[in-house]
Amino acid sequence: MKCQRQILKVKWHQFVRNEEITAITGLSSMCEIISRRCNAVFWHIARLNEDVPAHQTLYAHVDLSLGRPPDSSWKRLPGRPRCRWIDQIRKDNDMPPADLRRRAVRRGHGASLRPRLATC
């Protein structure tokens, strides 16, 4: 938003909402851009072959989001963030990652995918 405000020469003491700035400039907010790119990475990895390490890692993340740890002794290390990348994907799409993964695999690489964006 800072760059968009500089383009419009809006000073810090002027009370102009971010939504108004975005509407005037016609540019997407950074939150929307980041969300769109995270979703694109998720959809791409979900459609990879099952022997690719990135696909295997995504599958493990989906299992964790469903409450299935890799083994019985697994637990999160102290001090690690509570919100993971897969949690953000769930929040952005209002859908469980397992359903999103199934949907991506069903569509394959040829389909044009435009996941719905969430607002910050």
N, CA, C and O atoms as a DFTB+ gen file, in Angstrom:
480 C
 N C O
     1  1       0.827      -1.198       0.000
     2  2       0.000       0.000       0.000
     3  2       0.866       1.254       0.000
     4  3       0.447       2.300      -0.495
     5  1       2.075       1.151       0.555
     6  2       2.927       2.323       0.639
     7  2       3.241       2.864      -0.752
     8  3       3.189       4.073      -0.975
     9  1       3.567       1.973      -1.688
    10  2       3.893       2.407      -3.049
    11  2       2.680       3.039      -3.724
    12  3       2.802       4.055      -4.409
    13  1       1.517       2.437      -3.529
    14  2       0.309       2.987      -4.130
    15  2      -0.005       4.362      -3.547
    16  3      -0.460       5.259      -4.256
    17  1       0.239       4.514      -2.259
    18  2       0.023       5.820      -1.635
    19  2       1.003       6.855      -2.174
    20  3       0.641       8.019      -2.344
    21  1       2.242       6.443      -2.445
    22  2       3.225       7.358      -3.010
    23  2       2.837       7.775      -4.419
    24  3       3.027       8.931      -4.799
    25  1       2.300       6.852      -5.190
    26  2       1.858       7.161      -6.551
    27  2       0.779       8.243      -6.519
    28  3       0.787       9.163      -7.338
    29  1      -0.149       8.125      -5.565
    30  2      -1.257       9.083      -5.457
    31  2      -0.904      10.310      -4.624
    32  3      -1.718      11.223      -4.486
    33  1       0.300      10.334      -4.070
    34  2       0.773      11.436      -3.209
    35  2      -0.152      11.650      -2.017
    36  3      -0.507      12.779      -1.679
    37  1      -0.537      10.534      -1.386
    38  2      -1.355      10.594      -0.175
    39  2      -0.401      10.592       1.009
    40  3       0.421       9.684       1.140
    41  1      -0.498      11.583       1.862
    42  2       0.387      11.704       3.028
    43  2      -0.086      10.817       4.167
    44  3      -1.237      10.379       4.185
    45  1       0.808      10.553       5.122
    46  2       0.494       9.651       6.233
    47  2      -0.602      10.203       7.132
    48  3      -1.327       9.430       7.757
    49  1      -0.737      11.505       7.208
    50  2      -1.726      12.101       8.121
    51  2      -3.108      12.230       7.488
    52  3      -4.065      12.593       8.172
    53  1      -3.227      11.936       6.191
    54  2      -4.528      11.956       5.539
    55  2      -5.222      10.622       5.805
    56  3      -4.603       9.563       5.703
    57  1      -6.486      10.676       6.140
    58  2      -7.235       9.469       6.464
    59  2      -7.908       8.920       5.207
    60  3      -9.056       9.240       4.900
    61  1      -7.158       8.085       4.493
    62  2      -7.678       7.444       3.283
    63  2      -7.535       5.946       3.480
    64  3      -6.436       5.456       3.741
    65  1      -8.628       5.217       3.360
    66  2      -8.607       3.765       3.579
    67  2      -7.850       3.056       2.451
    68  3      -7.793       3.528       1.315
    69  1      -7.274       1.906       2.811
    70  2      -6.547       1.105       1.831
    71  2      -7.446       0.659       0.690
    72  3      -6.996       0.571      -0.453
    73  1      -8.725       0.375       0.986
    74  2      -9.665      -0.044      -0.046
    75  2      -9.865       1.064      -1.078
    76  3      -9.993       0.795      -2.272
    77  1      -9.889       2.307      -0.608
    78  2     -10.056       3.434      -1.523
    79  2      -8.837       3.586      -2.416
    80  3      -8.965       3.842      -3.613
    81  1      -7.648       3.427      -1.831
    82  2      -6.404       3.520      -2.598
    83  2      -6.384       2.448      -3.687
    84  3      -6.051       2.725      -4.839
    85  1      -6.745       1.220      -3.307
    86  2      -6.750       0.108      -4.260
    87  2      -7.759       0.361      -5.372
    88  3      -7.478       0.069      -6.535
    89  1      -8.928       0.900      -5.036
    90  2      -9.955       1.177      -6.047
    91  2      -9.490       2.260      -7.017
    92  3      -9.754       2.176      -8.217
    93  1      -8.809       3.259      -6.509
    94  2      -8.354       4.363      -7.361
    95  2      -7.242       3.902      -8.303
    96  3      -7.275       4.201      -9.497
    97  1      -6.257       3.173      -7.767
    98  2      -5.120       2.754      -8.595
    99  2      -5.458       1.590      -9.505
   100  3      -4.855       1.433     -10.566
   101  1      -6.425       0.769      -9.095
   102  2      -6.772      -0.400      -9.893
   103  2      -5.768      -1.536      -9.749
   104  3      -5.851      -2.529     -10.471
   105  1      -4.824      -1.401      -8.826
   106  2      -3.830      -2.442      -8.591
   107  2      -4.293      -3.368      -7.479
   108  3      -5.076      -2.967      -6.617
   109  1      -3.816      -4.595      -7.497
   110  2      -4.142      -5.547      -6.432
   111  2      -3.341      -5.207      -5.181
   112  3      -2.246      -4.650      -5.260
   113  1      -3.905      -5.550      -4.027
   114  2      -3.155      -5.355      -2.791
   115  2      -2.104      -6.446      -2.678
   116  3      -2.220      -7.489      -3.321
   117  1      -1.088      -6.217      -1.871
   118  2      -0.020      -7.201      -1.693
   119  2      -0.575      -8.501      -1.121
   120  3      -0.105      -9.585      -1.465
   121  1      -1.571      -8.392      -0.254
   122  2      -2.178      -9.575       0.335
   123  2      -2.785     -10.470      -0.741
   124  3      -2.635     -11.691      -0.686
   125  1      -3.460      -9.884      -1.710
   126  2      -4.056     -10.649      -2.802
   127  2      -2.993     -11.275      -3.690
   128  3      -3.146     -12.414      -4.130
   129  1      -1.923     -10.548      -3.957
   130  2      -0.848     -11.068      -4.800
   131  2      -0.177     -12.255      -4.130
   132  3       0.067     -13.276      -4.772
   133  1       0.123     -12.128      -2.841
   134  2       0.765     -13.220      -2.110
   135  2      -0.158     -14.431      -2.049
   136  3       0.289     -15.560      -2.249
   137  1      -1.427     -14.209      -1.780
   138  2      -2.389     -15.300      -1.722
   139  2      -2.494     -16.012      -3.063
   140  3      -2.525     -17.242      -3.108
   141  1      -2.547     -15.256      -4.153
   142  2      -2.642     -15.836      -5.489
   143  2      -1.412     -16.686      -5.799
   144  3      -1.534     -17.772      -6.366
   145  1      -0.234     -16.197      -5.431
   146  2       1.002     -16.943      -5.718
   147  2       1.125     -18.190      -4.855
   148  3       1.583     -19.226      -5.336
   149  1       0.724     -18.112      -3.586
   150  2       0.745     -19.306      -2.722
   151  2      -0.195     -20.374      -3.263
   152  3       0.143     -21.558      -3.280
   153  1      -1.369     -19.955      -3.703
   154  2      -2.325     -20.905      -4.281
   155  2      -1.774     -21.521      -5.560
   156  3      -1.963     -22.712      -5.806
   157  1      -1.102     -20.729      -6.364
   158  2      -0.538     -21.247      -7.612
   159  2       0.518     -22.315      -7.325
   160  3       0.575     -23.339      -8.007
   161  1       1.350     -22.072      -6.316
   162  2       2.368     -23.066      -5.949
   163  2       1.694     -24.339      -5.442
   164  3       2.101     -25.442      -5.806
   165  1       0.674     -24.192      -4.612
   166  2      -0.043     -25.356      -4.088
   167  2      -0.611     -26.192      -5.228
   168  3      -0.410     -27.406      -5.266
   169  1      -1.320     -25.552      -6.159
   170  2      -1.960     -26.269      -7.261
   171  2      -0.907     -26.945      -8.138
   172  3      -1.107     -28.069      -8.598
   173  1       0.209     -26.261      -8.366
   174  2       1.267     -26.845      -9.193
   175  2       1.857     -28.094      -8.536
   176  3       2.014     -29.125      -9.191
   177  1       2.181     -28.006      -7.254
   178  2       2.788     -29.139      -6.545
   179  2       1.798     -30.298      -6.439
   180  3       2.194     -31.460      -6.534
   181  1       0.532     -29.995      -6.245
   182  2      -0.473     -31.052      -6.115
   183  2      -0.607     -31.860      -7.403
   184  3      -0.960     -33.038      -7.357
   185  1      -0.331     -31.244      -8.547
   186  2      -0.470     -31.936      -9.825
   187  2       0.799     -32.645     -10.278
   188  3       0.783     -33.312     -11.313
   189  1       1.901     -32.523      -9.534
   190  2       3.144     -33.203      -9.906
   191  2       3.001     -34.713      -9.732
   192  3       2.085     -35.188      -9.062
   193  1       3.912     -35.452     -10.340
   194  2       3.929     -36.906     -10.171
   195  2       4.184     -37.268      -8.715
   196  3       4.821     -36.513      -7.981
   197  1       3.687     -38.417      -8.307
   198  2       3.783     -38.823      -6.903
   199  2       5.205     -39.128      -6.462
   200  3       5.471     -39.141      -5.260
   201  1       6.124     -39.371      -7.376
   202  2       7.503     -39.679      -6.982
   203  2       8.359     -38.431      -6.791
   204  3       9.516     -38.545      -6.385
   205  1       7.822     -37.241      -7.071
   206  2       8.549     -35.986      -6.886
   207  2       8.542     -35.625      -5.400
   208  3       7.487     -35.656      -4.766
   209  1       9.719     -35.279      -4.828
   210  2       9.777     -34.965      -3.387
   211  2       8.838     -33.849      -2.947
   212  3       8.289     -33.908      -1.847
   213  1       8.643     -32.834      -3.782
   214  2       7.744     -31.736      -3.407
   215  2       6.314     -32.248      -3.245
   216  3       5.607     -31.827      -2.330
   217  1       5.885     -33.146      -4.121
   218  2       4.544     -33.723      -4.020
   219  2       4.418     -34.565      -2.750
   220  3       3.390     -34.512      -2.075
   221  1       5.444     -35.334      -2.422
   222  2       5.429     -36.155      -1.215
   223  2       5.356     -35.280       0.037
   224  3       4.665     -35.618       0.998
   225  1       6.067     -34.163       0.021
   226  2       6.032     -33.233       1.155
   227  2       4.646     -32.621       1.309
   228  3       4.136     -32.506       2.423
   229  1       4.037     -32.228       0.195
   230  2       2.675     -31.679       0.249
   231  2       1.710     -32.714       0.803
   232  3       0.849     -32.385       1.620
   233  1       1.842     -33.951       0.371
   234  2       0.975     -35.019       0.853
   235  2       1.140     -35.174       2.368
   236  3       0.156     -35.382       3.077
   237  1       2.393     -35.073       2.873
   238  2       2.637     -35.162       4.316
   239  2       1.993     -33.987       5.047
   240  3       1.451     -34.160       6.138
   241  1       2.048     -32.780       4.449
   242  2       1.411     -31.604       5.055
   243  2      -0.102     -31.780       5.121
   244  3      -0.730     -31.432       6.121
   245  1      -0.680     -32.318       4.062
   246  2      -2.127     -32.546       4.039
   247  2      -2.499     -33.553       5.127
   248  3      -3.498     -33.379       5.824
   249  1      -1.691     -34.608       5.270
   250  2      -1.941     -35.581       6.335
   251  2      -1.867     -34.922       7.707
   252  3      -2.696     -35.203       8.574
   253  1      -0.880     -34.046       7.914
   254  2      -0.773     -33.342       9.195
   255  2      -1.988     -32.463       9.446
   256  3      -2.474     -32.373      10.574
   257  1      -2.483     -31.810       8.386
   258  2      -3.653     -30.947       8.572
   259  2      -4.892     -31.758       8.926
   260  3      -5.833     -31.238       9.525
   261  1      -4.888     -33.043       8.551
   262  2      -6.001     -33.925       8.906
   263  2      -5.789     -34.595      10.262
   264  3      -6.632     -35.374      10.708
   265  1      -4.663     -34.293      10.919
   266  2      -4.393     -34.853      12.236
   267  2      -3.676     -36.189      12.201
   268  3      -3.693     -36.932      13.183
   269  1      -3.041     -36.502      11.067
   270  2      -2.294     -37.756      10.957
   271  2      -0.796     -37.458      10.934
   272  3      -0.254     -37.157       9.870
   273  1      -0.105     -37.535      12.091
   274  2       1.341     -37.284      12.117
   275  2       2.103     -38.398      11.407
   276  3       1.570     -39.496      11.244
   277  1       3.356     -38.134      10.976
   278  2       4.143     -39.129      10.261
   279  2       4.377     -40.407      11.072
   280  3       4.343     -41.505      10.517
   281  1       4.612     -40.271      12.367
   282  2       4.712     -41.442      13.234
   283  2       4.237     -41.062      14.630
   284  3       3.956     -39.893      14.895
   285  1       4.148     -42.030      15.513
   286  2       3.546     -41.786      16.828
   287  2       4.397     -40.884      17.721
   288  3       3.866     -40.276      18.651
   289  1       5.698     -40.781      17.464
   290  2       6.565     -39.966      18.321
   291  2       6.694     -38.522      17.826
   292  3       7.376     -37.714      18.456
   293  1       6.050     -38.193      16.713
   294  2       6.214     -36.868      16.128
   295  2       5.476     -35.819      16.928
   296  3       4.347     -36.036      17.367
   297  1       6.129     -34.666      17.117
   298  2       5.467     -33.486      17.672
   299  2       6.218     -32.248      17.213
   300  3       7.384     -32.328      16.828
   301  1       5.563     -31.133      17.255
   302  2       6.164     -29.876      16.815
   303  2       7.262     -29.458      17.789
   304  3       7.102     -29.576      19.004
   305  1       8.379     -28.967      17.247
   306  2       9.470     -28.508      18.095
   307  2       9.065     -27.238      18.836
   308  3       8.262     -26.458      18.324
   309  1       9.610     -27.018      20.035
   310  2       9.270     -25.795      20.766
   311  2       9.716     -24.554      19.988
   312  3      10.787     -24.536      19.381
   313  1       8.884     -23.532      20.019
   314  2       9.215     -22.275      19.366
   315  2       8.876     -22.227      17.889
   316  3       9.082     -21.190      17.258
   317  1       8.372     -23.291      17.318
   318  2       8.022     -23.286      15.908
   319  2       6.682     -22.576      15.706
   320  3       5.822     -22.617      16.586
   321  1       6.500     -21.930      14.559
   322  2       5.251     -21.207      14.333
   323  2       4.041     -22.127      14.308
   324  3       4.121     -23.258      13.828
   325  1       2.945     -21.650      14.817
   326  2       1.710     -22.434      14.849
   327  2       1.021     -22.441      13.491
   328  3       0.419     -23.444      13.109
   329  1       1.101     -21.339      12.761
   330  2       0.452     -21.257      11.460
   331  2       1.448     -21.689      10.391
   332  3       2.522     -21.104      10.252
   333  1       1.078     -22.716       9.643
   334  2       1.930     -23.239       8.588
   335  2       1.412     -22.776       7.236
   336  3       0.328     -22.201       7.135
   337  1       2.193     -23.031       6.208
   338  2       1.820     -22.662       4.866
   339  2       0.495     -23.314       4.484
   340  3      -0.353     -22.675       3.862
   341  1       0.316     -24.551       4.842
   342  2      -0.906     -25.279       4.503
   343  2      -2.122     -24.682       5.226
   344  3      -3.236     -24.713       4.703
   345  1      -1.898     -24.137       6.437
   346  2      -2.979     -23.468       7.164
   347  2      -3.418     -22.198       6.431
   348  3      -4.605     -21.875       6.392
   349  1      -2.452     -21.482       5.852
   350  2      -2.775     -20.275       5.094
   351  2      -3.555     -20.621       3.829
   352  3      -4.473     -19.895       3.449
   353  1      -3.194     -21.728       3.176
   354  2      -3.922     -22.180       1.989
   355  2      -5.378     -22.480       2.369
   356  3      -6.306     -22.116       1.647
   357  1      -5.560     -23.149       3.513
   358  2      -6.918     -23.465       3.978
   359  2      -7.710     -22.179       4.233
   360  3      -8.879     -22.082       3.860
   361  1      -7.077     -21.206       4.862
   362  2      -7.749     -19.945       5.183
   363  2      -8.111     -19.171       3.908
   364  3      -9.191     -18.586       3.821
   365  1      -7.209     -19.170       2.926
   366  2      -7.447     -18.415       1.694
   367  2      -8.566     -19.009       0.851
   368  3      -9.258     -18.277       0.144
   369  1      -8.756     -20.327       0.914
   370  2      -9.708     -20.987       0.026
   371  2     -10.976     -21.457       0.722
   372  3     -11.890     -21.929       0.045
   373  1     -11.072     -21.349       2.024
   374  2     -12.234     -21.810       2.784
   375  2     -12.552     -23.277       2.485
   376  3     -13.717     -23.666       2.405
   377  1     -11.507     -24.078       2.324
   378  2     -11.653     -25.487       2.000
   379  2     -10.513     -26.259       2.640
   380  3      -9.404     -25.735       2.744
   381  1     -10.755     -27.487       3.072
   382  2      -9.651     -28.287       3.608
   383  2      -8.616     -28.585       2.522
   384  3      -8.986     -28.801       1.368
   385  1      -7.328     -28.600       2.871
   386  2      -6.284     -28.858       1.881
   387  2      -6.442     -30.203       1.186
   388  3      -6.075     -30.332       0.018
   389  1      -6.979     -31.207       1.872
   390  2      -7.165     -32.510       1.242
   391  2      -8.137     -32.400       0.067
   392  3      -7.916     -33.012      -0.979
   393  1      -9.211     -31.623       0.233
   394  2     -10.177     -31.429      -0.856
   395  2      -9.549     -30.639      -2.004
   396  3      -9.774     -30.947      -3.175
   397  1      -8.755     -29.614      -1.660
   398  2      -8.084     -28.832      -2.690
   399  2      -7.113     -29.700      -3.482
   400  3      -7.015     -29.583      -4.704
   401  1      -6.401     -30.567      -2.779
   402  2      -5.437     -31.456      -3.435
   403  2      -6.160     -32.408      -4.393
   404  3      -5.730     -32.598      -5.530
   405  1      -7.251     -32.999      -3.927
   406  2      -8.026     -33.901      -4.779
   407  2      -8.537     -33.179      -6.025
   408  3      -8.509     -33.721      -7.130
   409  1      -9.002     -31.954      -5.825
   410  2      -9.513     -31.156      -6.934
   411  2      -8.420     -30.859      -7.959
   412  3      -8.649     -30.929      -9.166
   413  1      -7.224     -30.524      -7.456
   414  2      -6.106     -30.209      -8.341
   415  2      -5.671     -31.435      -9.132
   416  3      -5.391     -31.342     -10.327
   417  1      -5.616     -32.581      -8.464
   418  2      -5.209     -33.817      -9.141
   419  2      -6.234     -34.202     -10.197
   420  3      -5.866     -34.665     -11.277
   421  1      -7.504     -34.019      -9.898
   422  2      -8.567     -34.351     -10.838
   423  2      -8.502     -33.474     -12.088
   424  3      -8.763     -33.952     -13.192
   425  1      -8.160     -32.208     -11.925
   426  2      -8.131     -31.282     -13.058
   427  2      -6.925     -31.503     -13.963
   428  3      -7.027     -31.329     -15.177
   429  1      -5.794     -31.880     -13.397
   430  2      -4.596     -32.107     -14.202
   431  2      -3.908     -30.816     -14.593
   432  3      -4.290     -29.738     -14.137
   433  1      -2.893     -30.924     -15.435
   434  2      -2.079     -29.766     -15.817
   435  2      -2.699     -28.903     -16.898
   436  3      -2.329     -27.736     -17.031
   437  1      -3.620     -29.434     -17.668
   438  2      -4.149     -28.692     -18.811
   439  2      -5.186     -27.655     -18.467
   440  3      -5.423     -26.748     -19.265
   441  1      -5.815     -27.749     -17.310
   442  2      -6.927     -26.849     -16.969
   443  2      -6.420     -25.485     -16.539
   444  3      -5.333     -25.362     -15.975
   445  1      -7.196     -24.492     -16.805
   446  2      -6.901     -23.145     -16.335
   447  2      -7.468     -23.009     -14.932
   448  3      -8.676     -23.130     -14.724
   449  1      -6.584     -22.757     -13.970
   450  2      -7.023     -22.701     -12.574
   451  2      -6.949     -21.279     -12.051
   452  3      -5.894     -20.648     -12.098
   453  1      -8.036     -20.791     -11.570
   454  2      -8.090     -19.494     -10.926
   455  2      -8.750     -19.667      -9.573
   456  3      -9.963     -19.488      -9.465
   457  1      -7.973     -20.020      -8.503
   458  2      -8.590     -20.198      -7.192
   459  2      -9.155     -18.880      -6.682
   460  3      -8.633     -17.806      -6.981
   461  1     -10.208     -18.979      -5.923
   462  2     -10.853     -17.804      -5.336
   463  2      -9.925     -17.189      -4.301
   464  3      -9.318     -17.906      -3.506
   465  1      -9.812     -15.868      -4.306
   466  2      -8.932     -15.182      -3.376
   467  2      -9.698     -14.740      -2.136
   468  3     -10.869     -14.366      -2.202
   469  1      -9.017     -14.791      -1.027
   470  2      -9.591     -14.314       0.225
   471  2      -9.030     -12.934       0.502
   472  3      -7.946     -12.598       0.024
   473  1      -9.744     -12.137       1.261
   474  2      -9.241     -10.816       1.636
   475  2      -8.531     -10.935       2.973
   476  3      -8.838     -11.803       3.790
   477  1      -7.590     -10.057       3.170
   478  2      -6.812     -10.075       4.419
   479  2      -7.550      -9.438       5.543
   480  3      -7.035      -9.372       6.660
